[in-house]
């Protein structure tokens, strides 16, 4: 008798998928040109001239000089822009290379990773945009505040001079000089105090927003790793 032996060979083909993804890089360059130093120097020179003329000129000429100063300040505000429009240059580079040895479909894990990377990039870009926008708006407000305060102080001074000139008829030159000197000193201190207050408030808001931005960033990554830890285990 003959014995027949049958041998069965099973071949398993392993599918290998290699995916290479480069992260999108966005570079934003913001240029801001300020001319506040020139304006502040001009204002200081005008105030010094006004203080010197207080000791020499009568009230009517001082009123005319104040009107001329207000007109000059308005012209400076119109002719010299405080800031130029910020320009931004954005460069985005993204390449994706996929190498497949055998015909197969991508796993759910790879798709989920790509989706999480895209969501992370969108979140970071949105945070950067709002961060730059709010900082530019705050800078514009803070640069305009000193000039507006100076204009208001000059207008108040003009009104007080008119009121004082119409109500008082007999005053000596020494008392008027002392009175206006004290008036200028008081409002200079008042302006300095409010300028320091807005300066402090700007830095407080800046660090608060900086802290909130990084707190949200770490919270997002904590949730991301926790999700994958739960997914794998």
Z-matrix of the N, CA and C atoms (Angstrom, degrees):
N
C 1 1.455
C 2 1.525 1 108.91
N 3 1.277 2 112.29 1 145.94
C 4 1.474 3 118.44 2 178.63
C 5 1.522 4 109.54 3 -108.03
N 6 1.299 5 113.67 4 138.81
C 7 1.483 6 119.60 5 179.09
C 8 1.518 7 109.19 6 -106.84
N 9 1.317 8 114.88 7 124.91
C 10 1.490 9 120.57 8 -178.95
C 11 1.533 10 109.46 9 -100.43
N 12 1.346 11 115.82 10 125.83
C 13 1.479 12 121.80 11 -178.62
C 14 1.519 13 108.81 12 -110.31
N 15 1.321 14 115.93 13 126.57
C 16 1.477 15 121.82 14 -178.73
C 17 1.532 16 109.06 15 -108.13
N 18 1.337 17 117.64 16 126.84
C 19 1.482 18 123.02 17 -179.03
C 20 1.525 19 108.67 18 -113.75
N 21 1.338 20 116.74 19 127.42
C 22 1.482 21 122.87 20 -179.51
C 23 1.529 22 109.02 21 -112.86
N 24 1.315 23 116.45 22 125.62
C 25 1.489 24 122.33 23 -179.56
C 26 1.517 25 108.85 24 -112.30
N 27 1.342 26 116.83 25 126.82
C 28 1.474 27 122.86 26 -179.86
C 29 1.531 28 109.14 27 -110.99
N 30 1.312 29 116.40 28 124.52
C 31 1.476 30 121.96 29 -179.45
C 32 1.521 31 108.94 30 -109.54
N 33 1.302 32 115.60 31 125.25
C 34 1.478 33 121.72 32 179.45
C 35 1.523 34 108.89 33 -105.39
N 36 1.298 35 115.87 34 124.79
C 37 1.472 36 121.07 35 179.69
C 38 1.521 37 109.15 36 -97.66
N 39 1.323 38 114.74 37 125.13
C 40 1.470 39 120.18 38 -179.84
C 41 1.520 40 109.22 39 -96.86
N 42 1.278 41 115.32 40 128.36
C 43 1.472 42 121.33 41 -179.87
C 44 1.526 43 109.28 42 -91.54
N 45 1.320 44 116.20 43 126.01
C 46 1.466 45 121.68 44 -179.82
C 47 1.514 46 108.61 45 -116.53
N 48 1.293 47 115.74 46 125.06
C 49 1.474 48 121.80 47 -179.93
C 50 1.517 49 108.48 48 -121.63
N 51 1.310 50 115.77 49 123.65
C 52 1.473 51 121.59 50 179.07
C 53 1.517 52 108.13 51 -114.64
N 54 1.331 53 116.01 52 123.63
C 55 1.476 54 121.97 53 -179.19
C 56 1.519 55 108.68 54 -122.22
N 57 1.308 56 115.32 55 124.20
C 58 1.478 57 121.13 56 178.18
C 59 1.513 58 108.06 57 -116.28
N 60 1.303 59 115.35 58 122.00
C 61 1.478 60 121.16 59 -178.25
C 62 1.520 61 108.98 60 -125.24
N 63 1.295 62 116.30 61 127.31
C 64 1.475 63 119.78 62 174.53
C 65 1.509 64 109.25 63 -97.21
N 66 1.308 65 114.70 64 140.23
C 67 1.482 66 121.04 65 -176.58
C 68 1.512 67 110.61 66 -73.77
N 69 1.300 68 116.55 67 138.85
C 70 1.474 69 121.79 68 177.39
C 71 1.519 70 110.14 69 -70.44
N 72 1.303 71 115.94 70 127.48
C 73 1.467 72 122.24 71 -178.92
C 74 1.508 73 108.84 72 -110.32
N 75 1.310 74 116.43 73 124.46
C 76 1.470 75 121.79 74 179.92
C 77 1.518 76 108.58 75 -117.49
N 78 1.308 77 116.39 76 123.05
C 79 1.466 78 122.59 77 179.66
C 80 1.509 79 108.42 78 -113.93
N 81 1.324 80 116.27 79 122.28
C 82 1.461 81 121.86 80 -178.67
C 83 1.515 82 108.79 81 -117.32
N 84 1.315 83 116.61 82 125.34
C 85 1.455 84 122.34 83 179.76
C 86 1.510 85 108.03 84 -115.75
N 87 1.321 86 115.81 85 122.62
C 88 1.462 87 121.48 86 -179.06
C 89 1.510 88 108.79 87 -115.92
N 90 1.333 89 116.75 88 128.05
C 91 1.457 90 122.59 89 -179.67
C 92 1.513 91 108.43 90 -116.90
N 93 1.323 92 115.44 91 124.54
C 94 1.462 93 120.97 92 179.30
C 95 1.519 94 108.81 93 -126.31
N 96 1.320 95 116.37 94 125.68
C 97 1.458 96 122.21 95 -179.70
C 98 1.511 97 108.96 96 -109.89
N 99 1.319 98 117.33 97 124.86
C 100 1.461 99 121.81 98 -178.30
C 101 1.507 100 109.75 99 -116.69
N 102 1.323 101 115.08 100 147.00
C 103 1.462 102 122.20 101 177.72
C 104 1.518 103 111.18 102 -127.35
N 105 1.315 104 116.39 103 29.18
C 106 1.468 105 119.35 104 -177.02
C 107 1.519 106 111.97 105 -74.12
N 108 1.331 107 118.38 106 -28.59
C 109 1.467 108 119.40 107 -178.94
C 110 1.523 109 111.05 108 -64.10
N 111 1.313 110 116.56 109 -40.48
C 112 1.464 111 119.24 110 178.17
C 113 1.524 112 111.46 111 -65.20
N 114 1.316 113 116.51 112 -40.44
C 115 1.464 114 119.74 113 178.68
C 116 1.519 115 112.09 114 -65.36
N 117 1.324 116 116.40 115 -41.21
C 118 1.459 117 119.08 116 -179.77
C 119 1.530 118 111.86 117 -66.78
N 120 1.331 119 116.94 118 -36.93
C 121 1.458 120 119.23 119 176.53
C 122 1.524 121 112.00 120 -65.00
N 123 1.313 122 116.03 121 -41.20
C 124 1.463 123 119.33 122 177.89
C 125 1.525 124 111.72 123 -64.47
N 126 1.324 125 115.59 124 -39.80
C 127 1.466 126 118.65 125 178.71
C 128 1.526 127 112.22 126 -66.24
N 129 1.324 128 116.38 127 -38.46
C 130 1.462 129 118.69 128 177.60
C 131 1.528 130 111.94 129 -65.73
N 132 1.310 131 116.42 130 -38.75
C 133 1.460 132 119.29 131 177.28
C 134 1.529 133 111.55 132 -64.93
N 135 1.322 134 115.47 133 -41.36
C 136 1.465 135 118.36 134 178.75
C 137 1.528 136 112.16 135 -65.17
N 138 1.332 137 115.93 136 -38.62
C 139 1.463 138 118.70 137 178.28
C 140 1.532 139 112.11 138 -67.40
N 141 1.318 140 116.19 139 -37.39
C 142 1.467 141 118.81 140 176.70
C 143 1.524 142 111.97 141 -64.97
N 144 1.321 143 115.58 142 -40.53
C 145 1.465 144 118.28 143 176.44
C 146 1.524 145 111.73 144 -63.56
N 147 1.322 146 114.95 145 -39.00
C 148 1.462 147 118.20 146 179.44
C 149 1.531 148 111.83 147 -66.15
N 150 1.321 149 116.75 148 -39.29
C 151 1.466 150 119.56 149 178.21
C 152 1.534 151 111.99 150 -66.40
N 153 1.324 152 115.70 151 -35.52
C 154 1.468 153 118.01 152 176.86
C 155 1.522 154 112.12 153 -69.20
N 156 1.314 155 115.45 154 -38.35
C 157 1.463 156 118.60 155 -179.25
C 158 1.521 157 112.96 156 -73.51
N 159 1.315 158 116.04 157 -18.77
C 160 1.472 159 118.49 158 176.91
C 161 1.533 160 112.55 159 -61.94
N 162 1.297 161 114.69 160 -30.58
C 163 1.464 162 118.91 161 -178.74
C 164 1.525 163 113.13 162 -82.06
N 165 1.323 164 117.66 163 -10.99
C 166 1.462 165 120.05 164 -171.92
C 167 1.524 166 114.52 165 -117.09
N 168 1.310 167 116.63 166 -33.48
C 169 1.461 168 119.40 167 -170.21
C 170 1.525 169 111.72 168 -104.00
N 171 1.327 170 117.40 169 154.25
C 172 1.474 171 120.35 170 174.71
C 173 1.518 172 112.10 171 -76.61
N 174 1.309 173 115.51 172 -177.52
C 175 1.462 174 120.63 173 -171.42
C 176 1.524 175 113.36 174 -70.20
N 177 1.292 176 118.08 175 -38.94
C 178 1.468 177 119.69 176 -177.81
C 179 1.519 178 111.87 177 -63.77
N 180 1.305 179 116.08 178 -42.45
C 181 1.458 180 118.43 179 177.27
C 182 1.517 181 112.08 180 -67.46
N 183 1.308 182 116.14 181 -33.26
C 184 1.465 183 118.74 182 176.37
C 185 1.522 184 112.20 183 -66.15
N 186 1.302 185 117.01 184 -37.08
C 187 1.463 186 119.98 185 176.51
C 188 1.519 187 111.33 186 -64.09
N 189 1.293 188 115.77 187 -41.33
C 190 1.466 189 118.80 188 177.30
C 191 1.530 190 111.86 189 -64.62
N 192 1.296 191 115.47 190 -39.88
C 193 1.461 192 118.61 191 177.87
C 194 1.523 193 112.02 192 -65.40
N 195 1.304 194 116.64 193 -38.10
C 196 1.466 195 119.10 194 177.22
C 197 1.521 196 111.87 195 -64.63
N 198 1.295 197 116.78 196 -39.42
C 199 1.463 198 119.37 197 176.00
C 200 1.523 199 111.52 198 -63.04
N 201 1.315 200 115.55 199 -41.21
C 202 1.463 201 118.74 200 177.83
C 203 1.529 202 111.86 201 -64.99
N 204 1.321 203 116.09 202 -37.88
C 205 1.466 204 119.20 203 177.67
C 206 1.527 205 112.58 204 -64.76
N 207 1.305 206 115.37 205 -40.35
C 208 1.468 207 119.05 206 178.49
C 209 1.526 208 110.71 207 -64.79
N 210 1.311 209 115.95 208 -40.69
C 211 1.469 210 118.95 209 177.12
C 212 1.523 211 111.62 210 -64.71
N 213 1.315 212 116.89 211 -39.22
C 214 1.464 213 119.69 212 177.75
C 215 1.533 214 112.14 213 -65.30
N 216 1.305 215 115.64 214 -38.89
C 217 1.467 216 118.41 215 177.65
C 218 1.519 217 112.00 216 -65.83
N 219 1.298 218 116.14 217 -40.30
C 220 1.464 219 119.03 218 177.22
C 221 1.524 220 111.60 219 -64.40
N 222 1.314 221 116.08 220 -39.30
C 223 1.470 222 119.03 221 177.27
C 224 1.526 223 111.46 222 -65.57
N 225 1.320 224 116.16 223 -38.57
C 226 1.462 225 118.35 224 177.13
C 227 1.520 226 112.12 225 -64.62
N 228 1.303 227 115.49 226 -39.04
C 229 1.468 228 118.55 227 177.75
C 230 1.520 229 111.94 228 -64.91
N 231 1.322 230 116.32 229 -32.99
C 232 1.461 231 119.04 230 -179.47
C 233 1.520 232 112.35 231 -80.57
N 234 1.337 233 116.76 232 -37.18
C 235 1.461 234 119.58 233 -173.94
C 236 1.520 235 112.88 234 -84.43
N 237 1.323 236 116.97 235 -36.62
C 238 1.456 237 120.18 236 -177.76
C 239 1.518 238 109.57 237 -103.24
N 240 1.314 239 118.72 238 107.05
C 241 1.479 240 119.40 239 177.28
C 242 1.505 241 110.35 240 -69.43
N 243 1.316 242 114.20 241 144.52
C 244 1.460 243 119.00 242 -178.73
C 245 1.515 244 111.58 243 -70.34
N 246 1.325 245 116.52 244 -47.07
C 247 1.455 246 119.92 245 -179.23
C 248 1.505 247 109.54 246 -138.75
N 249 1.314 248 115.23 247 150.26
C 250 1.452 249 120.07 248 172.25
C 251 1.524 250 109.54 249 -87.12
N 252 1.331 251 115.98 250 164.83
C 253 1.458 252 120.91 251 -179.55
C 254 1.516 253 109.43 252 -70.22
N 255 1.332 254 118.86 253 127.21
C 256 1.462 255 119.63 254 -179.21
C 257 1.522 256 111.24 255 -64.72
N 258 1.333 257 115.04 256 137.65
C 259 1.458 258 121.01 257 178.53
C 260 1.510 259 108.20 258 -109.94
N 261 1.288 260 115.90 259 135.51
C 262 1.470 261 121.13 260 -178.53
C 263 1.516 262 109.86 261 -123.14
N 264 1.339 263 116.79 262 135.19
C 265 1.457 264 123.62 263 177.94
C 266 1.512 265 107.49 264 -117.11
N 267 1.305 266 116.87 265 120.26
C 268 1.464 267 122.09 266 -176.18
C 269 1.517 268 109.40 267 -116.36
N 270 1.334 269 116.68 268 125.23
C 271 1.456 270 122.91 269 179.47
C 272 1.517 271 107.70 270 -119.97
N 273 1.314 272 117.25 271 122.69
C 274 1.460 273 121.85 272 -176.84
C 275 1.520 274 109.26 273 -123.70
N 276 1.318 275 117.19 274 127.06
C 277 1.461 276 122.55 275 -179.56
C 278 1.518 277 108.04 276 -129.11
N 279 1.317 278 116.42 277 124.66
C 280 1.460 279 119.66 278 -178.86
C 281 1.522 280 109.08 279 -144.61
N 282 1.343 281 117.88 280 122.02
C 283 1.455 282 122.91 281 178.14
C 284 1.514 283 108.89 282 -129.49
N 285 1.307 284 116.24 283 141.79
C 286 1.463 285 122.11 284 180.00
C 287 1.525 286 108.77 285 -132.79
N 288 1.333 287 118.03 286 123.67
C 289 1.462 288 123.19 287 -178.64
C 290 1.514 289 107.97 288 -120.34
N 291 1.319 290 116.68 289 126.10
C 292 1.471 291 121.84 290 -178.25
C 293 1.528 292 109.04 291 -123.50
N 294 1.318 293 117.12 292 123.52
C 295 1.467 294 122.70 293 -179.94
C 296 1.531 295 108.03 294 -119.02
N 297 1.316 296 117.53 295 123.68
C 298 1.459 297 122.54 296 -177.11
C 299 1.520 298 108.09 297 -125.14
N 300 1.321 299 117.99 298 125.49
C 301 1.471 300 121.98 299 179.87
C 302 1.520 301 111.55 300 -83.46
N 303 1.311 302 116.26 301 -36.13
C 304 1.463 303 120.92 302 -179.31
C 305 1.518 304 107.45 303 -132.73
N 306 1.329 305 115.69 304 150.29
C 307 1.455 306 119.94 305 -179.89
C 308 1.522 307 109.79 306 -63.35
N 309 1.338 308 114.82 307 119.66
C 310 1.464 309 119.77 308 -178.88
C 311 1.511 310 108.10 309 -155.98
N 312 1.291 311 116.08 310 171.30
C 313 1.469 312 123.38 311 177.37
C 314 1.517 313 108.88 312 -106.36
N 315 1.381 314 115.69 313 147.79
C 316 1.463 315 119.91 314 179.37
C 317 1.523 316 110.65 315 -68.64
N 318 1.314 317 115.61 316 146.67
C 319 1.462 318 119.79 317 -179.31
C 320 1.523 319 110.31 318 -77.52
N 321 1.306 320 114.28 319 164.71
C 322 1.470 321 120.02 320 179.25
C 323 1.518 322 111.39 321 -66.82
N 324 1.327 323 116.89 322 -29.54
C 325 1.466 324 119.92 323 -179.18
C 326 1.526 325 111.22 324 -66.09
N 327 1.334 326 117.14 325 -41.78
C 328 1.473 327 120.71 326 179.37
C 329 1.514 328 111.32 327 -65.22
N 330 1.308 329 117.47 328 -42.77
C 331 1.470 330 121.03 329 178.48
C 332 1.522 331 110.90 330 -63.22
N 333 1.326 332 115.93 331 -40.32
C 334 1.455 333 119.13 332 -179.62
C 335 1.525 334 111.71 333 -66.93
N 336 1.329 335 116.52 334 -37.17
C 337 1.460 336 120.27 335 177.86
C 338 1.528 337 111.41 336 -64.94
N 339 1.337 338 116.34 337 -43.18
C 340 1.468 339 119.95 338 178.39
C 341 1.530 340 111.48 339 -63.64
N 342 1.323 341 116.17 340 -40.34
C 343 1.457 342 119.98 341 178.64
C 344 1.529 343 111.50 342 -65.04
N 345 1.332 344 116.19 343 -40.83
C 346 1.466 345 119.77 344 178.69
C 347 1.526 346 111.65 345 -66.33
N 348 1.336 347 117.46 346 -36.49
C 349 1.467 348 120.38 347 177.70
C 350 1.523 349 111.68 348 -66.88
N 351 1.339 350 116.54 349 -40.77
C 352 1.463 351 119.25 350 177.57
C 353 1.529 352 111.92 351 -64.56
N 354 1.331 353 116.91 352 -42.06
C 355 1.466 354 120.13 353 177.72
C 356 1.529 355 111.60 354 -64.36
N 357 1.322 356 116.28 355 -37.35
C 358 1.461 357 119.65 356 178.38
C 359 1.523 358 111.45 357 -65.59
N 360 1.331 359 117.85 358 -42.35
C 361 1.462 360 121.29 359 178.63
C 362 1.524 361 111.41 360 -64.58
N 363 1.326 362 117.82 361 -41.93
C 364 1.461 363 120.55 362 178.08
C 365 1.529 364 111.79 363 -63.25
N 366 1.336 365 116.91 364 -39.81
C 367 1.461 366 120.52 365 179.33
C 368 1.523 367 111.81 366 -65.11
N 369 1.341 368 116.34 367 -42.40
C 370 1.465 369 119.68 368 179.27
C 371 1.523 370 111.76 369 -66.38
N 372 1.330 371 117.83 370 -40.56
C 373 1.455 372 120.55 371 178.42
C 374 1.530 373 111.50 372 -64.42
N 375 1.331 374 116.77 373 -40.13
C 376 1.464 375 120.17 374 178.25
C 377 1.532 376 111.55 375 -64.95
N 378 1.332 377 116.85 376 -41.38
C 379 1.465 378 120.16 377 177.41
C 380 1.514 379 111.86 378 -63.40
N 381 1.328 380 117.33 379 -41.69
C 382 1.468 381 120.39 380 179.97
C 383 1.522 382 111.23 381 -65.47
N 384 1.321 383 117.37 382 -37.95
C 385 1.465 384 120.23 383 -179.38
C 386 1.532 385 111.20 384 -65.19
N 387 1.339 386 116.14 385 -48.78
C 388 1.468 387 118.75 386 -179.24
C 389 1.529 388 111.88 387 -67.63
N 390 1.324 389 116.38 388 -33.37
C 391 1.468 390 120.12 389 178.05
C 392 1.531 391 111.34 390 -62.17
N 393 1.336 392 117.21 391 -47.31
C 394 1.464 393 120.71 392 179.03
C 395 1.529 394 111.44 393 -67.99
N 396 1.319 395 116.82 394 -38.17
C 397 1.474 396 119.60 395 -177.24
C 398 1.526 397 111.18 396 -64.97
N 399 1.325 398 118.11 397 -47.46
C 400 1.464 399 120.71 398 -178.03
C 401 1.524 400 111.83 399 -68.33
N 402 1.338 401 117.14 400 -34.56
C 403 1.465 402 118.72 401 176.69
C 404 1.522 403 111.62 402 -65.86
N 405 1.336 404 117.56 403 -39.68
C 406 1.465 405 120.12 404 178.45
C 407 1.521 406 111.68 405 -66.28
N 408 1.333 407 117.23 406 -39.75
C 409 1.463 408 119.52 407 178.44
C 410 1.531 409 111.74 408 -65.33
N 411 1.334 410 116.70 409 -39.93
C 412 1.459 411 119.82 410 178.29
C 413 1.523 412 111.84 411 -65.75
N 414 1.325 413 116.33 412 -38.88
C 415 1.461 414 119.42 413 178.24
C 416 1.520 415 111.46 414 -65.32
N 417 1.319 416 116.99 415 -40.10
C 418 1.466 417 119.34 416 177.90
C 419 1.524 418 111.75 417 -62.79
N 420 1.318 419 116.35 418 -41.90
C 421 1.470 420 119.57 419 -179.67
C 422 1.527 421 110.50 420 -66.20
N 423 1.330 422 116.36 421 -43.40
C 424 1.459 423 119.41 422 -177.69
C 425 1.518 424 112.74 423 -69.51
N 426 1.325 425 117.21 424 -30.32
C 427 1.460 426 119.20 425 177.55
C 428 1.521 427 112.45 426 -75.29
N 429 1.293 428 117.51 427 -26.92
C 430 1.461 429 120.42 428 179.89
C 431 1.523 430 113.07 429 -86.45
N 432 1.319 431 117.51 430 -21.64
C 433 1.469 432 120.08 431 -176.46
C 434 1.531 433 114.03 432 -61.94
N 435 1.331 434 120.50 433 -46.22
C 436 1.473 435 118.19 434 -179.05
C 437 1.521 436 113.78 435 -60.58
N 438 1.327 437 117.81 436 -40.44
C 439 1.455 438 120.03 437 -179.97
C 440 1.523 439 111.90 438 -68.27
N 441 1.307 440 116.13 439 -38.93
C 442 1.462 441 118.60 440 177.29
C 443 1.532 442 111.80 441 -66.05
N 444 1.304 443 115.71 442 -38.31
C 445 1.469 444 118.89 443 177.65
C 446 1.531 445 111.75 444 -66.06
N 447 1.306 446 116.44 445 -38.37
C 448 1.453 447 119.53 446 177.29
C 449 1.525 448 111.97 447 -64.94
N 450 1.305 449 115.82 448 -40.19
C 451 1.468 450 118.68 449 176.98
C 452 1.521 451 111.78 450 -63.74
N 453 1.304 452 115.85 451 -41.49
C 454 1.471 453 118.71 452 178.10
C 455 1.526 454 112.01 453 -65.22
N 456 1.320 455 115.92 454 -38.81
C 457 1.459 456 118.89 455 178.36
C 458 1.523 457 112.00 456 -65.95
N 459 1.298 458 116.79 457 -38.61
C 460 1.469 459 119.71 458 178.21
C 461 1.527 460 111.57 459 -67.20
N 462 1.311 461 116.08 460 -38.61
C 463 1.463 462 118.61 461 177.06
C 464 1.537 463 111.72 462 -66.06
N 465 1.316 464 115.54 463 -41.90
C 466 1.467 465 118.43 464 176.75
C 467 1.525 466 112.03 465 -63.36
N 468 1.306 467 114.94 466 -38.43
C 469 1.457 468 118.54 467 177.82
C 470 1.524 469 111.94 468 -64.92
N 471 1.292 470 116.51 469 -39.26
C 472 1.456 471 120.10 470 177.74
C 473 1.531 472 111.50 471 -63.80
N 474 1.322 473 116.41 472 -42.86
C 475 1.466 474 119.54 473 178.30
C 476 1.531 475 112.27 474 -65.17
N 477 1.313 476 115.85 475 -40.34
C 478 1.463 477 118.35 476 178.62
C 479 1.532 478 112.23 477 -67.90
N 480 1.306 479 115.85 478 -34.90
C 481 1.463 480 118.49 479 176.18
C 482 1.527 481 111.91 480 -66.03
N 483 1.302 482 115.33 481 -41.27
C 484 1.461 483 118.55 482 176.86
C 485 1.530 484 111.67 483 -63.87
N 486 1.319 485 115.37 484 -42.84
C 487 1.462 486 118.64 485 179.14
C 488 1.531 487 111.22 486 -64.68
N 489 1.299 488 114.34 487 -42.82
C 490 1.458 489 117.67 488 -179.63
C 491 1.535 490 111.54 489 -66.59
N 492 1.294 491 117.19 490 -36.76
C 493 1.458 492 120.39 491 -179.31
C 494 1.528 493 111.64 492 -69.90
N 495 1.312 494 116.44 493 -35.04
C 496 1.468 495 119.49 494 -179.00
C 497 1.523 496 112.58 495 -79.41
N 498 1.309 497 118.74 496 -29.24
C 499 1.472 498 120.72 497 -176.62
C 500 1.523 499 113.03 498 -87.95
N 501 1.304 500 116.53 499 -38.73
C 502 1.473 501 119.94 500 -178.19
C 503 1.522 502 109.43 501 -97.77
N 504 1.309 503 116.80 502 131.75
C 505 1.472 504 121.68 503 -179.71
C 506 1.515 505 112.46 504 -110.04
N 507 1.318 506 117.06 505 -36.89
C 508 1.462 507 119.90 506 -178.04
C 509 1.515 508 109.35 507 -116.94
N 510 1.293 509 117.27 508 101.21
C 511 1.471 510 122.67 509 175.77
C 512 1.527 511 108.29 510 -137.83
N 513 1.272 512 115.74 511 148.88
C 514 1.455 513 120.37 512 177.55
C 515 1.525 514 110.13 513 -86.88
N 516 1.304 515 115.73 514 164.50
C 517 1.466 516 119.92 515 -178.84
C 518 1.516 517 111.96 516 -71.38
N 519 1.307 518 117.66 517 -30.66
C 520 1.468 519 119.70 518 -179.06
C 521 1.516 520 111.98 519 -69.03
N 522 1.319 521 116.55 520 -42.85
C 523 1.471 522 119.25 521 -179.43
C 524 1.513 523 110.85 522 -67.99
N 525 1.342 524 118.29 523 -39.72
C 526 1.471 525 119.60 524 179.04
C 527 1.518 526 111.20 525 -66.02
N 528 1.327 527 116.75 526 -38.67
C 529 1.462 528 119.76 527 178.25
C 530 1.525 529 110.59 528 -63.50
N 531 1.306 530 117.13 529 -44.38
C 532 1.459 531 120.56 530 178.91
C 533 1.529 532 111.14 531 -64.62
N 534 1.306 533 116.81 532 -39.78
C 535 1.465 534 120.74 533 -178.42
C 536 1.525 535 111.07 534 -64.48
N 537 1.319 536 117.33 535 -46.03
C 538 1.463 537 119.19 536 -178.32
C 539 1.522 538 111.97 537 -73.38
N 540 1.305 539 116.45 538 -30.04
C 541 1.458 540 119.02 539 175.40
C 542 1.535 541 110.06 540 -64.33
N 543 1.306 542 116.66 541 -44.59
C 544 1.459 543 120.65 542 177.24
C 545 1.528 544 111.09 543 -64.26
N 546 1.307 545 117.44 544 -36.37
C 547 1.464 546 121.87 545 179.74
C 548 1.536 547 110.87 546 -64.87
N 549 1.317 548 116.56 547 -45.36
C 550 1.461 549 119.59 548 179.01
C 551 1.524 550 111.41 549 -65.93
N 552 1.297 551 115.97 550 -39.03
C 553 1.466 552 119.47 551 179.26
C 554 1.529 553 110.37 552 -63.94
N 555 1.281 554 118.67 553 -41.80
C 556 1.469 555 122.65 554 -178.81
C 557 1.533 556 110.91 555 -64.59
N 558 1.309 557 117.55 556 -45.55
C 559 1.461 558 118.97 557 -177.82
C 560 1.517 559 112.78 558 -76.15
N 561 1.309 560 116.81 559 -25.09
C 562 1.470 561 118.28 560 172.11
C 563 1.526 562 110.39 561 -65.40
N 564 1.309 563 117.23 562 -43.18
C 565 1.457 564 120.84 563 177.22
C 566 1.530 565 110.89 564 -64.82
N 567 1.302 566 116.95 565 -38.54
C 568 1.464 567 121.43 566 178.27
C 569 1.525 568 111.23 567 -63.21
N 570 1.309 569 118.19 568 -44.38
C 571 1.461 570 122.85 569 179.67
C 572 1.525 571 110.97 570 -66.04
N 573 1.331 572 116.68 571 -40.90
C 574 1.460 573 120.53 572 179.31
C 575 1.526 574 110.92 573 -63.49
N 576 1.315 575 116.64 574 -40.22
C 577 1.462 576 120.27 575 -179.46
C 578 1.526 577 110.86 576 -64.05
N 579 1.317 578 119.42 577 -44.40
C 580 1.458 579 121.37 578 -178.88
C 581 1.516 580 112.41 579 -72.17
N 582 1.305 581 117.21 580 -31.21
C 583 1.461 582 119.30 581 175.71
C 584 1.523 583 110.59 582 -65.78
N 585 1.334 584 116.68 583 -41.79
C 586 1.466 585 120.31 584 176.69
C 587 1.529 586 111.13 585 -64.90
N 588 1.306 587 117.39 586 -35.79
C 589 1.463 588 120.89 587 179.69
C 590 1.524 589 111.41 588 -65.08
N 591 1.326 590 117.52 589 -46.11
C 592 1.464 591 119.82 590 179.20
C 593 1.523 592 111.41 591 -68.32
N 594 1.300 593 118.63 592 -33.79
C 595 1.449 594 122.01 593 177.36
C 596 1.527 595 110.59 594 -63.63
N 597 1.348 596 116.85 595 -44.17
C 598 1.458 597 121.18 596 177.97
C 599 1.526 598 111.21 597 -66.10
N 600 1.317 599 116.62 598 -40.29
C 601 1.457 600 120.18 599 179.98
C 602 1.523 601 111.12 600 -64.29
N 603 1.307 602 118.72 601 -36.69
C 604 1.464 603 121.98 602 179.16
C 605 1.522 604 110.66 603 -63.83
N 606 1.353 605 117.42 604 -45.03
C 607 1.452 606 119.02 605 -179.38
C 608 1.515 607 111.90 606 -69.95
N 609 1.318 608 117.09 607 -33.23
C 610 1.470 609 119.24 608 175.84
C 611 1.526 610 111.22 609 -63.71
N 612 1.317 611 117.38 610 -44.18
C 613 1.460 612 120.80 611 178.74
C 614 1.526 613 111.23 612 -66.27
N 615 1.325 614 116.70 613 -36.15
C 616 1.459 615 120.59 614 -178.71
C 617 1.523 616 110.67 615 -64.06
N 618 1.350 617 118.08 616 -47.37
C 619 1.449 618 120.55 617 -179.23
C 620 1.522 619 111.97 618 -71.46
N 621 1.304 620 116.81 619 -30.88
C 622 1.468 621 118.80 620 176.48
C 623 1.520 622 110.95 621 -66.11
N 624 1.319 623 116.56 622 -42.44
C 625 1.459 624 119.52 623 178.97
C 626 1.520 625 110.49 624 -68.73
N 627 1.329 626 118.44 625 -36.37
C 628 1.447 627 122.72 626 177.60
C 629 1.524 628 110.47 627 -62.19
N 630 1.342 629 117.11 628 -43.31
C 631 1.448 630 121.43 629 178.78
C 632 1.527 631 111.13 630 -66.05
N 633 1.322 632 118.04 631 -41.30
C 634 1.449 633 121.38 632 179.51
C 635 1.529 634 111.74 633 -64.57
N 636 1.321 635 116.27 634 -37.42
C 637 1.464 636 121.34 635 -178.79
C 638 1.529 637 110.53 636 -63.94
N 639 1.349 638 116.80 637 -46.99
C 640 1.453 639 119.19 638 -178.50
C 641 1.514 640 112.06 639 -75.00
N 642 1.298 641 118.60 640 -28.37
C 643 1.458 642 120.75 641 175.39
C 644 1.525 643 110.61 642 -65.53
N 645 1.318 644 116.60 643 -43.19
C 646 1.459 645 120.68 644 177.17
C 647 1.519 646 110.86 645 -65.55
N 648 1.322 647 116.57 646 -36.24
C 649 1.459 648 121.51 647 -179.76
C 650 1.524 649 110.71 648 -64.63
N 651 1.350 650 117.78 649 -47.34
C 652 1.465 651 121.08 650 179.77
C 653 1.524 652 111.39 651 -70.07
N 654 1.288 653 117.48 652 -32.87
C 655 1.465 654 119.56 653 176.69
C 656 1.523 655 110.79 654 -64.38
N 657 1.332 656 116.06 655 -38.72
C 658 1.462 657 120.03 656 178.92
C 659 1.524 658 110.26 657 -64.19
N 660 1.339 659 119.02 658 -43.21
C 661 1.456 660 121.44 659 -179.74
C 662 1.521 661 111.87 660 -70.78
N 663 1.311 662 117.27 661 -32.61
C 664 1.455 663 119.86 662 176.30
C 665 1.529 664 110.30 663 -64.52
N 666 1.310 665 115.98 664 -44.33
C 667 1.455 666 119.38 665 177.65
C 668 1.527 667 111.33 666 -64.94
N 669 1.317 668 118.23 667 -36.16
C 670 1.464 669 123.69 668 -178.93
C 671 1.524 670 110.32 669 -64.87
N 672 1.364 671 117.61 670 -49.44
C 673 1.469 672 120.58 671 -179.22
C 674 1.520 673 111.35 672 -70.47
N 675 1.297 674 117.98 673 -34.18
C 676 1.467 675 120.56 674 177.89
C 677 1.525 676 110.50 675 -64.82
N 678 1.328 677 116.22 676 -37.72
C 679 1.457 678 120.29 677 179.84
C 680 1.527 679 110.43 678 -66.08
N 681 1.328 680 117.55 679 -42.21
C 682 1.455 681 120.00 680 -179.89
C 683 1.519 682 112.10 681 -72.61
N 684 1.310 683 116.56 682 -33.23
C 685 1.464 684 119.27 683 175.48
C 686 1.528 685 110.09 684 -63.25
N 687 1.293 686 116.65 685 -43.76
C 688 1.462 687 120.92 686 179.13
C 689 1.526 688 110.70 687 -68.36
N 690 1.340 689 115.98 688 -33.57
C 691 1.460 690 120.40 689 -177.38
C 692 1.532 691 111.22 690 -70.12
N 693 1.345 692 116.90 691 -39.87
C 694 1.454 693 119.84 692 -177.02
C 695 1.523 694 113.05 693 -82.63
N 696 1.322 695 116.20 694 -31.84
C 697 1.470 696 117.69 695 -175.88
C 698 1.515 697 112.98 696 -103.60
